Amino acid sequence: MPREFSRSDRVASQIQQELADIIRQTVRDGRLGMVTVSEVRVTRDLAVASVYVTFLGGSEPASHGARLLAEEYAPELRRELGRRIRVRNLPELRFLYDTSLEQGMRMDALLDQLSPHE
């Protein structure tokens, strides 16, 4: 009987939970505002974790927030993540801006335009 979730899926889920908590507790940067970890995808060999994030209320444009996290906070976040998660090799963290929220809002606006107004 095959497993329901692969090891990489379980590690990704744990990384998402822990990283969201770490960011909430440690990252206090007005340029970022409120950071939400929307998804984490880990490669099958557990070498790289793609961390999809969204931002609310920061002074930087949202698309620059992921780069800011990667350049200034990634080593500190990875270090703390290593203290909380027990894996032989902790994946490299790559932060990516999650555009799904913007796409959803754009699609919702388009659907509103198509629907008959009463």
C-alpha positions in Angstrom: 0.0 0.0 0.0 1.5 3.4 -1.0 2.0 6.1 1.4 -0.4 9.0 1.4 2.3 11.7 1.6 5.9 11.6 0.6 8.7 12.5 2.9 9.3 15.7 1.0 5.6 16.7 1.6 5.9 16.0 5.3 9.1 18.0 5.6 7.5 20.9 3.6 4.5 21.0 5.9 6.7 21.1 9.0 9.0 23.8 7.4 5.9 25.9 6.6 4.6 25.7 10.1 7.9 26.4 11.8 9.0 29.1 9.4 5.7 31.0 9.8 6.2 31.0 13.5 9.9 32.0 13.3 9.1 34.9 10.9 6.2 36.1 13.1 8.5 36.1 16.2 11.8 37.4 14.8 11.2 39.5 11.6 10.3 43.1 12.6 11.0 45.0 9.5 8.7 47.9 8.4 9.7 47.3 4.8 8.0 43.9 4.8 4.9 44.4 6.9 3.1 41.3 7.8 4.6 38.2 6.2 2.5 35.1 5.4 4.1 31.8 4.4 1.5 30.5 1.9 3.2 27.3 0.7 6.5 25.4 0.9 7.7 23.0 -1.8 10.7 20.8 -1.1 12.6 18.9 -3.8 12.6 15.1 -3.6 16.2 15.0 -2.5 15.3 17.6 0.3 18.1 19.9 -0.9 16.0 23.0 -1.7 12.8 24.4 -0.1 10.9 27.0 -2.2 9.1 29.2 0.3 6.1 31.1 -1.2 5.3 34.3 0.8 2.8 37.1 0.7 3.1 40.5 2.3 0.6 43.0 3.8 1.2 46.5 4.7 5.0 46.9 4.1 6.7 50.0 2.6 8.5 47.9 0.0 6.6 46.7 -3.1 5.4 43.2 -2.4 7.5 41.6 -5.2 10.7 43.0 -3.6 9.8 41.5 -0.2 10.9 38.0 -1.1 14.3 39.2 -2.3 14.7 41.2 0.9 13.9 38.0 3.0 16.4 36.0 0.9 19.2 38.5 1.1 18.9 39.7 4.7 17.0 37.1 6.8 17.6 33.7 5.1 20.7 32.7 7.1 19.1 33.6 10.5 15.8 31.9 9.5 17.6 28.8 8.4 19.7 28.6 11.6 16.6 28.9 13.8 14.7 26.4 11.6 17.6 23.9 12.0 17.2 24.2 15.8 13.5 23.3 15.5 13.4 20.6 12.8 15.3 17.3 13.0 16.5 16.4 9.5 20.0 15.3 8.5 20.5 18.1 6.0 18.3 21.2 6.2 17.2 22.4 2.8 18.4 25.7 1.3 15.6 28.3 1.6 14.6 30.1 -1.5 11.9 32.8 -1.0 9.5 33.5 -3.8 6.6 36.0 -4.0 3.3 34.2 -4.2 1.1 35.9 -6.8 -1.9 33.6 -6.4 -3.7 36.2 -4.2 -3.3 38.9 -6.8 -4.4 36.6 -9.5 -7.5 35.5 -7.6 -8.4 39.2 -7.0 -7.9 39.9 -10.7 -10.1 37.0 -11.7 -12.8 38.0 -9.2 -12.8 41.5 -10.7 -13.1 40.1 -14.2 -16.0 37.8 -13.1 -17.7 40.8 -11.5 -17.5 42.7 -14.8 -19.1 39.7 -16.6 -22.0 39.3 -14.3 -25.1 41.3 -15.0 -25.5 44.3 -12.8 -28.9 44.7 -11.1 
